[in-house]
Amino acid sequence: MRMNARGLVAGFLLSSAAAAEQGPPPEPITPPETSLVRRYAVGPKFLIAPGVFIPSSGNAGFSLGVEGGYGFDLGPIILTPLLSFQGNWSDWKVYSGLGGARVTLPVGNFGPFVEAGLGYGHVDGPFNYSAGGLAVRGGAGFIVFFGRSFALGVSARYDTILNTEFKGWTIAPILFLTF
């Protein structure tokens, strides 16, 4: 087989010109680091939530709640279906079990959220008052991360049990620590 010197040189120049246009191989693209709010809010959650209970009538008291849920990252928001059990003690003794949802809007290390729930509640009040019914909750709050293992926030909720005398607010601090 006979090789043409001009063809060989032209082929070499074309291949070297194409290689020069491509340049060095591209740097691998590293995905951005997940925000701290997303790390906290996405996936399984179990919370113990002490707080201050303020009924519409009577004295303020203590609140203790237990919540479980799973956060789904839906892009701009995180949706967390929840099961919540809460007890409030003052002049009123209120117990509720609710199913609901929390929607978190992560903005950097700041995570504002809103929540709502429905379930069953029972109230024992002053003067031997006792009743139960549909419990309704609405609330909002925020959490601010100061590092991977420390965050502070606050949550405020309004609860009522329909067809009863009970209406009240719960205000709870949020303290997040990991080791």
PATIZA-618558 format. One record per residue: y, z, x of N, C-alpha, C in turn; chain. Coordinates in steps of 0.001 Angstrom, whole numbers. Last residue first. Example, Ala and Ser with C-alpha at 12.3 -4.5 7.8 and 13.67 -1.06 7.14 Angstrom:
2
+---------+---------+---------+---------+---------+---------+---------+---------+---------+-----+
!      nY !      nZ !      nX !     caY !     caZ !     caX !      cY !      cZ !      cX ! mol !
+---------+---------+---------+---------+---------+---------+---------+---------+---------+-----+
!   -2250 !    7080 !   12850 !   -1060 !    7140 !   13670 !      30 !    7870 !   12900 !   A !
!   -5690 !    7800 !   13190 !   -4500 !    7800 !   12300 !   -3300 !    7800 !   13200 !   A !
+---------+---------+---------+---------+---------+---------+---------+---------+---------+-----+
END
This chain:
179
+---------+---------+---------+---------+---------+---------+---------+---------+---------+-----+
!      nY !      nZ !      nX !     caY !     caZ !     caX !      cY !      cZ !      cX ! mol !
+---------+---------+---------+---------+---------+---------+---------+---------+---------+-----+
!   15422 !   67493 !  -24259 !   15165 !   67973 !  -22898 !   14287 !   66995 !  -22162 !   A !
!   18086 !   67268 !  -26618 !   16771 !   66866 !  -26128 !   16634 !   67338 !  -24696 !   A !
!   19925 !   68141 !  -29474 !   19604 !   68446 !  -28084 !   18226 !   67911 !  -27755 !   A !
!   22363 !   68052 !  -31829 !   21244 !   67273 !  -31302 !   21077 !   67586 !  -29825 !   A !
!   23557 !   69412 !  -34669 !   23462 !   69672 !  -33238 !   22206 !   68983 !  -32742 !   A !
!   25631 !   69363 !  -37324 !   24536 !   68619 !  -36717 !   24613 !   68874 !  -35219 !   A !
!   26402 !   71703 !  -39949 !   26640 !   71111 !  -38633 !   25408 !   70325 !  -38191 !   A !
!   26944 !   71206 !  -43418 !   26021 !   71577 !  -42342 !   26432 !   70932 !  -41024 !   A !
!   27656 !   72148 !  -46623 !   28270 !   71641 !  -45396 !   27409 !   72137 !  -44238 !   A !
!   27185 !   71461 !  -49939 !   26542 !   71990 !  -48747 !   27205 !   71336 !  -47552 !   A !
!   28392 !   72279 !  -53196 !   28546 !   71567 !  -51932 !   27732 !   72252 !  -50849 !   A !
!   27288 !   72086 !  -56660 !   27648 !   72740 !  -55405 !   27724 !   71811 !  -54224 !   A !
!   26426 !   73110 !  -59889 !   27084 !   72077 !  -59085 !   27478 !   72754 !  -57785 !   A !
!   24646 !   74205 !  -62741 !   24766 !   74149 !  -61288 !   25464 !   72883 !  -60784 !   A !
!   24038 !   74473 !  -65364 !   25376 !   74916 !  -64964 !   25642 !   74686 !  -63472 !   A !
!   22304 !   71480 !  -66425 !   22347 !   72890 !  -66021 !   23794 !   73219 !  -65663 !   A !
!   22112 !   68750 !  -66794 !   21832 !   69631 !  -67940 !   21670 !   71091 !  -67539 !   A !
!   21315 !   68009 !  -63376 !   21798 !   67614 !  -64706 !   21298 !   68575 !  -65775 !   A !
!   22399 !   69544 !  -60649 !   21173 !   69426 !  -61435 !   21629 !   69184 !  -62860 !   A !
!   24004 !   68339 !  -57720 !   24057 !   68846 !  -59079 !   22670 !   68705 !  -59689 !   A !
!   25650 !   68346 !  -54585 !   24415 !   68385 !  -55361 !   24711 !   68886 !  -56760 !   A !
!   27142 !   66780 !  -51919 !   27404 !   67317 !  -53250 !   26099 !   67220 !  -54032 !   A !
!   27441 !   67409 !  -48437 !   26688 !   66885 !  -49582 !   27148 !   67568 !  -50865 !   A !
!   28238 !   66621 !  -45131 !   28700 !   67257 !  -46364 !   27987 !   66590 !  -47538 !   A !
!   27685 !   67153 !  -41696 !   27210 !   66520 !  -42917 !   27751 !   67311 !  -44105 !   A !
!   28632 !   66480 !  -38331 !   28725 !   67302 !  -39536 !   28247 !   66463 !  -40724 !   A !
!   27835 !   66716 !  -34799 !   28288 !   66042 !  -36005 !   28390 !   67017 !  -37149 !   A !
!   26952 !   66016 !  -31400 !   27467 !   66913 !  -32426 !   27897 !   66095 !  -33640 !   A !
!   24499 !   65704 !  -28792 !   25369 !   65118 !  -29816 !   25784 !   66206 !  -30795 !   A !
!   22683 !   65043 !  -25871 !   23580 !   65972 !  -26562 !   24480 !   65224 !  -27533 !   A !
!   21252 !   63282 !  -24272 !   20551 !   64442 !  -24796 !   21455 !   65434 !  -25526 !   A !
!   22803 !   61170 !  -23399 !   21476 !   60880 !  -23948 !   20836 !   62080 !  -24627 !   A !
!   26121 !   62018 !  -24615 !   25164 !   61685 !  -23567 !   23818 !   61448 !  -24220 !   A !
!   27462 !   62489 !  -26859 !   28210 !   62701 !  -25621 !   27342 !   62401 !  -24407 !   A !
!   27574 !   61060 !  -30042 !   26764 !   61331 !  -28855 !   27667 !   61428 !  -27632 !   A !
!   28277 !   62202 !  -33210 !   28886 !   61628 !  -32008 !   28036 !   62044 !  -30810 !   A !
!   27778 !   61592 !  -36629 !   27250 !   62187 !  -35412 !   27899 !   61452 !  -34242 !   A !
!   28780 !   62320 !  -40037 !   28813 !   61524 !  -38818 !   28155 !   62312 !  -37688 !   A !
!   28595 !   61899 !  -43634 !   28771 !   62652 !  -42408 !   28856 !   61724 !  -41216 !   A !
!   27881 !   62429 !  -47120 !   28362 !   61617 !  -46004 !   28487 !   62518 !  -44783 !   A !
!   26261 !   62237 !  -50390 !   26811 !   62880 !  -49201 !   27253 !   61886 !  -48150 !   A !
!   24775 !   63255 !  -53418 !   25569 !   62253 !  -52706 !   26181 !   62931 !  -51499 !   A !
!   22083 !   63886 !  -55656 !   22807 !   64210 !  -54418 !   23583 !   62993 !  -53939 !   A !
!   20613 !   65420 !  -58448 !   21335 !   64255 !  -57944 !   22144 !   64689 !  -56732 !   A !
!   17764 !   66391 !  -60263 !   18710 !   66723 !  -59185 !   19299 !   65428 !  -58649 !   A !
!   16875 !   67003 !  -63524 !   17074 !   65936 !  -62549 !   18145 !   66341 !  -61545 !   A !
!   15861 !   70476 !  -63853 !   16156 !   69138 !  -64334 !   16308 !   68147 !  -63194 !   A !
!   15890 !   73888 !  -65060 !   15527 !   72830 !  -64120 !   15854 !   71483 !  -64702 !   A !
!   17047 !   77313 !  -65150 !   16846 !   75988 !  -65739 !   16462 !   75000 !  -64648 !   A !
!   18275 !   80473 !  -65910 !   17230 !   79737 !  -65207 !   17005 !   78413 !  -65928 !   A !
!   20179 !   83430 !  -65746 !   20167 !   82006 !  -66089 !   19081 !   81316 !  -65276 !   A !
!   20664 !   86133 !  -65441 !   19297 !   85677 !  -65727 !   19231 !   84221 !  -66188 !   A !
!   23310 !   86363 !  -64524 !   22981 !   86714 !  -65915 !   21635 !   86147 !  -66362 !   A !
!   23457 !   83630 !  -62131 !   23868 !   84942 !  -62638 !   23455 !   85111 !  -64105 !   A !
!   20505 !   81484 !  -61816 !   21890 !   81887 !  -61623 !   22172 !   83282 !  -62119 !   A !
!   18313 !   79300 !  -60502 !   18371 !   80636 !  -61083 !   19767 !   81145 !  -60785 !   A !
!   17270 !   75942 !  -60796 !   18341 !   76876 !  -60481 !   18119 !   78191 !  -61227 !   A !
!   15628 !   73142 !  -59439 !   15542 !   74323 !  -60298 !   16604 !   75318 !  -59837 !   A !
!   15216 !   69592 !  -59441 !   15831 !   70814 !  -58960 !   15672 !   71932 !  -59959 !   A !
!   13882 !   66497 !  -58339 !   13823 !   67618 !  -59266 !   14479 !   68823 !  -58623 !   A !
!   15811 !   63574 !  -57573 !   14566 !   64335 !  -57574 !   14596 !   65413 !  -58625 !   A !
!   17670 !   61372 !  -55484 !   17296 !   61821 !  -56830 !   15990 !   62589 !  -56722 !   A !
!   20406 !   60701 !  -53196 !   19036 !   61053 !  -53540 !   18902 !   61490 !  -54975 !   A !
!   22230 !   59302 !  -50434 !   22093 !   59584 !  -51859 !   20634 !   59917 !  -52132 !   A !
!   24676 !   58990 !  -47803 !   23323 !   59224 !  -48301 !   23359 !   59532 !  -49782 !   A !
!   26236 !   57543 !  -44934 !   26298 !   57965 !  -46332 !   24859 !   58136 !  -46799 !   A !
!   27570 !   58028 !  -41595 !   26509 !   57708 !  -42543 !   26886 !   58165 !  -43944 !   A !
!   28652 !   57127 !  -38259 !   28931 !   57603 !  -39609 !   27801 !   57205 !  -40558 !   A !
!   28214 !   57573 !  -35101 !   27337 !   57138 !  -36187 !   27704 !   57735 !  -37525 !   A !
!   29196 !   56597 !  -31903 !   29630 !   57224 !  -33149 !   28775 !   56676 !  -34284 !   A !
!   28821 !   55138 !  -29656 !   28178 !   56448 !  -29686 !   28531 !   57244 !  -30938 !   A !
!   29049 !   52134 !  -31344 !   28971 !   52748 !  -30023 !   28200 !   54047 !  -30095 !   A !
!   28457 !   52645 !  -34380 !   29620 !   52080 !  -33702 !   29685 !   52748 !  -32333 !   A !
!   26080 !   52266 !  -36940 !   26332 !   52634 !  -35551 !   27536 !   51896 !  -34972 !   A !
!   25921 !   53441 !  -39942 !   26618 !   52295 !  -39351 !   26952 !   52653 !  -37905 !   A !
!   23241 !   54355 !  -42041 !   24046 !   54669 !  -40858 !   24646 !   53385 !  -40319 !   A !
!   22210 !   55578 !  -45035 !   22649 !   54340 !  -44391 !   23611 !   54728 !  -43270 !   A !
!   19462 !   57192 !  -46459 !   20666 !   57338 !  -45639 !   20949 !   55977 !  -45020 !   A !
!   17922 !   57995 !  -49593 !   18130 !   57104 !  -48450 !   19438 !   57452 !  -47757 !   A !
!   15343 !   59881 !  -51295 !   16640 !   59216 !  -51184 !   16707 !   58325 !  -49975 !   A !
!   13929 !   62404 !  -53244 !   13711 !   61180 !  -52481 !   15034 !   60464 !  -52424 !   A !
!   13922 !   65992 !  -53222 !   14525 !   64698 !  -53547 !   13956 !   63584 !  -52677 !   A !
!   13790 !   69146 !  -54541 !   13005 !   68168 !  -53789 !   13475 !   66796 !  -54199 !   A !
!   15409 !   72329 !  -54507 !   15326 !   70927 !  -54909 !   14413 !   70149 !  -53968 !   A !
!   16643 !   75368 !  -55730 !   15591 !   74700 !  -54964 !   15504 !   73258 !  -55451 !   A !
!   18907 !   78008 !  -55678 !   18681 !   76623 !  -56062 !   17633 !   76020 !  -55134 !   A !
!   20379 !   80724 !  -56920 !   19227 !   80360 !  -56096 !   18791 !   78984 !  -56576 !   A !
!   23642 !   82091 !  -56849 !   22716 !   81081 !  -57367 !   21559 !   80941 !  -56392 !   A !
!   24851 !   83767 !  -55201 !   24669 !   84241 !  -56577 !   23673 !   83336 !  -57294 !   A !
!   22728 !   82270 !  -52865 !   23967 !   83042 !  -53039 !   23805 !   83749 !  -54378 !   A !
!   20922 !   79820 !  -51283 !   20893 !   81196 !  -51739 !   22295 !   81801 !  -51717 !   A !
!   18986 !   76884 !  -51530 !   20330 !   77449 !  -51398 !   20300 !   78851 !  -51996 !   A !
!   16702 !   74616 !  -50058 !   16909 !   75869 !  -50784 !   18306 !   76382 !  -50494 !   A !
!   15227 !   71386 !  -50165 !   16335 !   72255 !  -49799 !   16352 !   73493 !  -50684 !   A !
!   13734 !   68523 !  -48921 !   13491 !   69757 !  -49647 !   14554 !   70747 !  -49186 !   A !
!   13491 !   65012 !  -48971 !   14287 !   66190 !  -48632 !   13902 !   67360 !  -49532 !   A !
!   12666 !   61978 !  -47555 !   12209 !   63024 !  -48465 !   12901 !   64298 !  -48023 !   A !
!   14294 !   58777 !  -47140 !   14102 !   60196 !  -46829 !   13375 !   60938 !  -47938 !   A !
!   14880 !   55699 !  -45454 !   14366 !   56377 !  -46643 !   13989 !   57810 !  -46260 !   A !
!   17447 !   54509 !  -43704 !   16427 !   55542 !  -43542 !   16034 !   56104 !  -44904 !   A !
!   18798 !   51762 !  -42118 !   18419 !   52300 !  -43420 !   17264 !   53276 !  -43221 !   A !
!   21488 !   50910 !  -40212 !   20159 !   51501 !  -40121 !   19883 !   52169 !  -41462 !   A !
!   23325 !   47797 !  -39787 !   23104 !   49130 !  -40349 !   21689 !   49610 !  -40042 !   A !
!   23323 !   45342 !  -38507 !   24554 !   46139 !  -38464 !   24376 !   47555 !  -39008 !   A !
!   20002 !   45452 !  -38258 !   21120 !   44736 !  -37636 !   22352 !   45607 !  -37616 !   A !
!   18325 !   47343 !  -39342 !   18555 !   46111 !  -40099 !   19746 !   45328 !  -39552 !   A !
!   15976 !   49524 !  -38390 !   17143 !   48839 !  -37836 !   17281 !   47493 !  -38539 !   A !
!   14961 !   52254 !  -40269 !   14731 !   50830 !  -40021 !   16029 !   50186 !  -39542 !   A !
!   13671 !   55512 !  -39944 !   14839 !   54641 !  -39883 !   14474 !   53221 !  -39498 !   A !
!   12017 !   57670 !  -42064 !   11811 !   56659 !  -41025 !   12980 !   55686 !  -41081 !   A !
!   11795 !   61261 !  -42650 !   12035 !   59874 !  -43007 !   11750 !   58954 !  -41845 !   A !
!   12424 !   64540 !  -43884 !   11611 !   63620 !  -43105 !   11884 !   62209 !  -43570 !   A !
!   13949 !   67758 !  -43870 !   13953 !   66338 !  -44225 !   13020 !   65566 !  -43319 !   A !
!   14814 !   70825 !  -45187 !   13855 !   70144 !  -44325 !   13805 !   68698 !  -44805 !   A !
!   17462 !   73267 !  -45313 !   16779 !   72071 !  -45761 !   15809 !   71557 !  -44717 !   A !
!   19185 !   75988 !  -46458 !   18203 !   75552 !  -45468 !   17433 !   74378 !  -46046 !   A !
!   22195 !   77807 !  -46835 !   21371 !   76673 !  -47223 !   20397 !   76362 !  -46097 !   A !
!   23945 !   80654 !  -48102 !   23210 !   79990 !  -47024 !   22352 !   78876 !  -47599 !   A !
!   27062 !   80849 !  -49876 !   25808 !   81388 !  -49375 !   25231 !   80526 !  -48275 !   A !
!   29878 !   81912 !  -51880 !   29243 !   81001 !  -50924 !   27977 !   81662 !  -50395 !   A !
!   29748 !   83100 !  -55299 !   29982 !   83261 !  -53871 !   29289 !   82181 !  -53042 !   A !
!   30962 !   81341 !  -58243 !   30200 !   82347 !  -57528 !   30530 !   82341 !  -56050 !   A !
!   30888 !   77845 !  -58875 !   31295 !   79182 !  -59300 !   30411 !   80190 !  -58579 !   A !
!   30027 !   75741 !  -57359 !   31285 !   75560 !  -58094 !   31776 !   76877 !  -58682 !   A !
!   28821 !   76970 !  -54127 !   28662 !   76577 !  -55529 !   30009 !   76442 !  -56221 !   A !
!   28224 !   76143 !  -51019 !   29418 !   76534 !  -51773 !   29242 !   76068 !  -53226 !   A !
!   26431 !   76931 !  -48158 !   26306 !   76490 !  -49546 !   27502 !   77030 !  -50330 !   A !
!   26024 !   75874 !  -44877 !   26781 !   76743 !  -45774 !   26725 !   76115 !  -47167 !   A !
!   22796 !   75366 !  -43248 !   24188 !   75081 !  -43567 !   24802 !   76136 !  -44458 !   A !
!   20081 !   73871 !  -41400 !   20752 !   75032 !  -41968 !   22208 !   74683 !  -42278 !   A !
!   17660 !   71629 !  -41371 !   19111 !   71603 !  -41552 !   19632 !   72882 !  -42194 !   A !
!   15435 !   69913 !  -39488 !   15624 !   71212 !  -40115 !   17130 !   71412 !  -40164 !   A !
!   13891 !   66714 !  -39637 !   15076 !   67543 !  -39415 !   14945 !   68882 !  -40121 !   A !
!   12359 !   63962 !  -38335 !   12071 !   65242 !  -38974 !   13220 !   66168 !  -38628 !   A !
!   11747 !   60486 !  -38273 !   12705 !   61594 !  -38186 !   12151 !   62807 !  -38911 !   A !
!   10726 !   57431 !  -36671 !   10434 !   58615 !  -37480 !   11423 !   59744 !  -37221 !   A !
!   13316 !   54846 !  -36310 !   11997 !   55437 !  -36108 !   11811 !   56691 !  -36937 !   A !
!   16708 !   55245 !  -35461 !   15603 !   54321 !  -35723 !   14279 !   55016 !  -35407 !   A !
!   18581 !   57200 !  -34666 !   18403 !   56920 !  -36092 !   17218 !   56022 !  -36421 !   A !
!   18601 !   57420 !  -31822 !   18419 !   58600 !  -32660 !   17972 !   58216 !  -34074 !   A !
!   19048 !   54819 !  -30961 !   17893 !   55563 !  -30442 !   17568 !   56749 !  -31330 !   A !
!   21487 !   54316 !  -32284 !   20272 !   53596 !  -32691 !   19025 !   54309 !  -32196 !   A !
!   23133 !   56031 !  -30802 !   22979 !   56247 !  -32238 !   21715 !   55548 !  -32733 !   A !
!   23018 !   54899 !  -28266 !   22435 !   56218 !  -28473 !   22231 !   56520 !  -29955 !   A !
!   22060 !   51430 !  -28191 !   23060 !   52494 !  -28323 !   22364 !   53819 !  -28617 !   A !
!   20070 !   49848 !  -25748 !   20172 !   50329 !  -27120 !   21178 !   51470 !  -27185 !   A !
!   21506 !   47582 !  -23469 !   20857 !   48866 !  -23689 !   21102 !   49311 !  -25132 !   A !
!   20926 !   44051 !  -23870 !   21829 !   45200 !  -23767 !   21068 !   46489 !  -24072 !   A !
!   18366 !   42414 !  -21917 !   18965 !   42772 !  -23205 !   19891 !   43970 !  -23036 !   A !
!   18960 !   40268 !  -19242 !   18495 !   41586 !  -19640 !   19157 !   41941 !  -20964 !   A !
!   17906 !   37214 !  -18171 !   18829 !   37866 !  -19094 !   18221 !   39201 !  -19493 !   A !
!   17572 !   36272 !  -14770 !   16932 !   36693 !  -16025 !   17931 !   37478 !  -16892 !   A !
!   19592 !   33635 !  -13567 !   19278 !   35057 !  -13537 !   18561 !   35417 !  -14835 !   A !
!   18235 !   30354 !  -12910 !   19101 !   31282 !  -13657 !   18617 !   32720 !  -13525 !   A !
!   17897 !   29033 !   -9577 !   17299 !   29392 !  -10872 !   18176 !   30419 !  -11586 !   A !
!   20702 !   27108 !   -8334 !   19661 !   28127 !   -8189 !   19071 !   28479 !   -9557 !   A !
!   21066 !   23661 !   -9448 !   21499 !   24883 !   -8773 !   20356 !   25876 !   -8656 !   A !
!   21012 !   21161 !  -10712 !   20361 !   22295 !  -11342 !   20791 !   23620 !  -10715 !   A !
!   22285 !   19438 !   -8934 !   22892 !   19683 !  -10231 !   22290 !   20917 !  -10899 !   A !
!   20474 !   19349 !   -6808 !   21778 !   19956 !   -6575 !   22472 !   20278 !   -7899 !   A !
!   18366 !   17964 !   -7973 !   18146 !   19354 !   -7578 !   19482 !   20067 !   -7361 !   A !
!   19563 !   15465 !   -8231 !   19135 !   16188 !   -9440 !   18917 !   17656 !   -9122 !   A !
!   19904 !   14826 !   -5525 !   21078 !   14949 !   -6385 !   20731 !   15721 !   -7665 !   A !
!   17257 !   14651 !   -4657 !   18075 !   15713 !   -4098 !   19351 !   15907 !   -4925 !   A !
!   16412 !   12423 !   -6127 !   15770 !   13711 !   -6376 !   16600 !   14859 !   -5799 !   A !
!   18102 !   10441 !   -5068 !   18144 !   10770 !   -6488 !   17528 !   12143 !   -6766 !   A !
!   17312 !   10420 !   -2334 !   18683 !   10774 !   -2706 !   18789 !   11157 !   -4183 !   A !
!   14630 !    9597 !   -2564 !   14950 !   10886 !   -1963 !   16347 !   11339 !   -2373 !   A !
!   14959 !    7066 !   -3686 !   14219 !    8087 !   -4416 !   14535 !    9485 !   -3898 !   A !
!   16298 !    5810 !   -1562 !   16945 !    5942 !   -2876 !   16273 !    7027 !   -3698 !   A !
!   14318 !    5900 !     460 !   15591 !    6590 !     664 !   16294 !    6812 !    -680 !   A !
!   12307 !    4291 !    -760 !   12001 !    5646 !    -353 !   13282 !    6472 !    -183 !   A !
!   13657 !    1892 !   -1069 !   13184 !    2598 !   -2259 !   12897 !    4063 !   -1960 !   A !
!   14007 !    1177 !    1662 !   15162 !    1399 !     797 !   14763 !    2188 !    -456 !   A !
!   11372 !     913 !    2499 !   12206 !    1956 !    3103 !   13415 !    2246 !    2228 !   A !
!    8568 !     513 !     594 !    9862 !     -70 !     861 !   10760 !    1062 !    1355 !   A !
!    5231 !     484 !    1556 !    6365 !    1270 !    1081 !    7643 !     579 !    1489 !   A !
!    2115 !    -883 !     581 !    3303 !   -1061 !    1383 !    4468 !    -317 !     775 !   A !
!   -1160 !       0 !     847 !       0 !       0 !       0 !    1217 !       0 !     888 !   A !
+---------+---------+---------+---------+---------+---------+---------+---------+---------+-----+
END
